[in-house]
Amino acid sequence: MGAAPVLAVFAAGLLAGLLSGLVGVGGGVLMVPFLYFFYARPGWSGVAPPPDVATVAAHATSLFVILPTSVRGAWAYHRRGLVVWRAVWPIGAAAAVAAALASRFAVQVEPRWLRLIFAGFLLWNAAHVLRPPRPRAEGAPERPLRLSLPVTLGVGAAVGFFSALLGVGGGLVSIPLLLQVVGIDLRRVAATSLAIITLTSLGGALAYMLAAPPAPLRPGLSAGYVDFAAAAVLTAGTVLSVGWGAELNRRMNPRTLAMVFAAVFTVLGVQLLVENV
């Protein structure tokens, strides 16, 4: 890669890490559309995978980067005592298994449909992040957590499936489920989501690395559908900035940033719809 694509990939990583630490998602919602753009311009990026390989590679490489990003973010939250570990282990284990299975399904799906599904996911998330959370009444006791086997398996399966299918960590699926189904307090949901994402991305990324694409992605610098060259630069950005996002989560009202992210998600989603409908 030349200097310009390296800087662009690094900048995408910085933004993805900031988003990850701020709201408890893996950052794939920004990395996947960037990697679509990256692989669609071989003269600029220096890699020219076939279209069917490029789409899956964007999702697989994003998941691979999400693993160290979520570890860094979860550790930052753990030091503040905000991770609900008794919810992380059962839900994360179920999500990791579901992600590994879903990755096998994803490589069979026509790339155009993956892009359309992701576009819908972006637009749904744009609406979701603008919804203000319902505050708990002052002095009201916290709800008891619902961690029965059907709940943990169901939540984990949903998080893992969409994580591997779309190349996101699963936080955009896990956060509403952790809030509404499991009953985790709003102050702890971003931290717990990031810890679950660590297990989810591990299962999905390993499965993508063991898969056999019809054509090599980047000989010598890739495994299966994971592009190590792009992943290394993205990871440098995400690991650097995810701590900043966690600190912003503690210090500021994220409403303004939520509006910015919603605008970005809407633009990306509409663009993908226009290009693939």
N, C-alpha and C positions, 0 to 999 in steps of 0.2 A: 504494500500500500504506500502511496505517496504521502507527503506531508498534509495536504488538504483533507483527504479522506480520514487520516488518522486523527486530525484535530476534530473533524465532524463527529466521528465515532466517540471520541473522548467526551465531547460536549453532550452528546446524547446520553452517555453514561452518567454524567454529572446531574442532568435533569432527572433521569430515572431514579438515581439514588436519593435525590432530594425528595421526590414524590414518595418513594418507598419509606423513608424514615418519617415523613410528615404524617401520612395517613395509614401506614401499616399494610401497604400493598407491595408486591415484588418489583414493580417498575416495568414489567413487561408490556403494560398498556402503552408505554412510549417506545420501548425498544423494538417491539414487533413491527409497527408501521415504519420506523426508521430503517430496519433491516430489509423490509420490502423495497424501500427506496434504494438502499445500498446495493442489493443484489440485482436490481433492475438496470443498473448502470455499470456494466462490466468495464468499460473503458476508463471509468473514474475509480471504481473500487478495486480493480485488479483481479476480480474473480468472476467467472461466468458460468454459474451452474444452470442446468436446464430449468425451465419455469416450475415444473413439478417439484424438483429438488429444492429450489430456492425458497418456495413458500414454507415447506416443512422445516428447512434449515433456519429460517427466521424464528420460528416458534421454538425449535430445539436449542438454538444458541441463546435465545433469551432465557429459557429455563436454566441453562447451565450458568449464566451470569447471575441469575436470581439467587442461586445457592449461597455464594460468599456474601452477597449483598444482604440477604436476610439474616445470615449468621451475625454479621456486623451490627445490623440494626437491633436484632433480638438481644444481643449482649448489652447494647447501650440501654435498652429498656429494663433488662434483668437487673442491672446494677441499681436501678431505681425501685426495684421490687414490684414492677407492674405486670410481669408475665404470670398468667394463671396456668402453671405447669400441669395441674391435674386435668385441665382440659386439653392441653397441647398434646400429651402423649397418645391418648386413644384416638383423638380426631386426626392428628398428624399421621399416625400409623395407617389408619384407614385411607387417608388421602394419598399417602405414598404408594400404596398398592393400587388404588384406582388410577393414579397418574401413570404408573407403569403399564397398566392394561390399556388405558386410553391412548397412549402414544402409539401402540400397535394399530389402533383404529385410525388415528389421524393420518398415517402414511398411506392409507387406502382411499382417503377422501380426495375428490377432485380439488385442486388448489383454488379454483374460482369460488367454490362453496366455502372453503375455509376462510377466504378473504371476506365473503359476504357475512358469514357468521360473526367474524371479528368486527366488521363494520357495525352490525347490530349491537354487539356487545359494547362498543365504544359509545354509541348513541344512548344506550340504556344507562351507562355509567355517567354520561354527561348530565342526565336528568337526576340520577341518584345523588351525585356529590353536592348538588344544589339544595337538596332537601335538608332543612335544619334538623338536628337531632332533637328528640323529645327529652327535655331535662327531667331528671328525677326530682320530685318534690323535696324541699329541704327538710331534713330530719326523717324522711321515709327510709325504712330498712331496705337494704339491697335484696333483690330477689334471689332465692336459692338457685344454684346452678342446676340445669337439667343435663345430666351426664349419663343417662341410661344407655344401655347397649344400642337400642334402635336409634337413639338420637345421635350418638357419636358415629355410628356406622353410616347413617344417612347423611349427616353433615360432611363427614370425611369423604364419602364417595362423591358427593356433588362437587366439593372443592377440588379433589384430585382429578376428576374427569375434565372439568372445564380448564383446569390449570394446564394439563398436557395438551388438550385439544387446541387451545388458543395460545399457548406459549406464555401465559402469565403465571404469576406465582399462586394465584387463587385468592388473593386477598380481597379482590372486588366481589368475589362470591362469598368468602368466609366472613367478612365483616358484618353484612346484614344478618347472616345466619347465626353468628356468635351473639349478636345483639338480641335478635328477636326469638331465636329458637333455644339457644343455650342459656341466655340470660346474663351474659357477661356485662359488667358495668362499662359505660362509655369511656371512662378514664383508662381502662385496661384493655380495651378491645384492639387497638392498634398494636400494642406490644404482644398480645397473645396471637394475633393474626400472623405477625412476622415470624414468631417461633414455629407456628404450624407450617408456614410457607417453606421453612428450612427443610422439613421432612418431605413435603410435597415435591419441591423442586429436585430433591435428591433422587426420588423414585422416577420421576419423569425424565430427568436428564440422563440417568444411567440407561434407561430403556432406549432413548434416542441414540445414544452413543453405540449401543450394541446392535442397532438396526443396520441394514445394508441398503444404502440408496442405489438406484439404478445406475448412477454415474458418480464418480468421486467428487466431493465438494471442493476440497482444497488439498491435493495430494501432499502428504507429509505434515500438514497442519490442521487436520480434521480427524474426527472419529465418528463414523456413522453420519448423522446429520448435524453434528456440532462443529462449528467453525471456531477453532481455537485462536486463530489470529484476531478475528473481530472480537471474540469473547474476552481476550486478554486486555484489549484497549477499553472496552466497555466496563470491565470489572475495575480497572484502575479508576475510572470516573465514579462508578457507583459506590465503591468502598470508601472513597474519599468524602463523598457528599451525603451518604446515608446518615452519618452522625449529625450533620448539620440539620437534616430534616427532623430527626428525633429531638434535637434541641429546640427547633422552631415549634414542634408540637407542644413542648412544655411552656414556651415563652409567649406565643402569640395566638391570637384568634385566627384560625385558618380560613375564615370565611372568604376573604379577598382572594387568597390563593385558590380556594375551591372554585371561584368564579372563573379564574384564569384557566385552570385545568379543564373545567367544563367547556370553555370555548375551544381549547385545543382538541379535546376529544370530539367535539361536534365537527370541527373542520376536517379532522382526519377521517371520521366515520363517513361524512358526506362524500369526501373525495374517493374513498374506497367503494362506496355504493355506485357512484357515477362511473368509475373505471371498470366495474365488474358486472353491472346489471345488463 
